[in-house]
């Protein structure tokens, strides 16, 4: 379940088993593979204090940041490597990283890595680690792609399944709001975004996320977009500003749905309904983390009704449904929607902090 401490579940054991060993230059001893830059950062942040305590060096290699700097870090030597498959493959091909000493390999969010098309890269990487090492795979779902990975790379694996329910947290409320048309949807979205308190709004494309963020800023909502098209510093900044409350509406695409942890977030809105029930559960999983409560609201136009009904039944969820307009009192009750100030805001880019 999201927010339940999975990173430390494998991280502490991995650090304990690696403590006392020293890595040769370019040759890490433990490897944690993750699908996205955000998740890599989060795993690194979670493990760094413990790694420091047992005198282990931790390195992170992900796309979007300088490959030369990452190569230099690996040359200095790091026992534990947190990496995204694409960038790690590049470093291995350049001769900046050797995996033959890796004795513990963790595939985190394996289902998302395979969904994102990383299967060939992961395969190439795992073929290079020590054949007698330990391998762990964590996945929200076990489907045929994951089965392939399991059969190929895990020897006589022990399966632990936690919380086999559809993954929908019990402290989470699910609402489906039926809207009349696109105009209505715009007005409803704007009013929800202007609520008192933070909200993540999910959209299908980078362009629509950028457009909505711009529109919200123009009517007085402190908003920012988060998607794969933004540079890593921009993505980090938007997340930090959202965590501190400087930004109250985060407009995101699916890339942001995975692994991001934000405390006390009580509302997630699917402005565009996801196409896959797994995405629905991951988007919704940004709220009600670690025992908190929260609501997931999905906005549905008449022509999307059928798909959304199928999506909900696939996710094992029976949502509360309502027909609303932007001025409906239920909208306020469910989401805390209110009229935006109408005064355009500008979010200043903070001074970059020295690395």
Helices and strands as residue ranges (DSSP letters): H 6-18, E 30-33, H 37-53, E 58-61, H 67-76, E 80-83, H 85-93, E 104-107, H 110-115, H 119-126, E 134-137, H 144-153, E 172-178, H 182-193, E 199-202, H 206-218, E 223-226, H 232-244, E 249-252, G 254-257, E 267-270, H 277-284, G 289-291, E 294-300, G 302-304, H 305-315, E 320-323, H 329-335
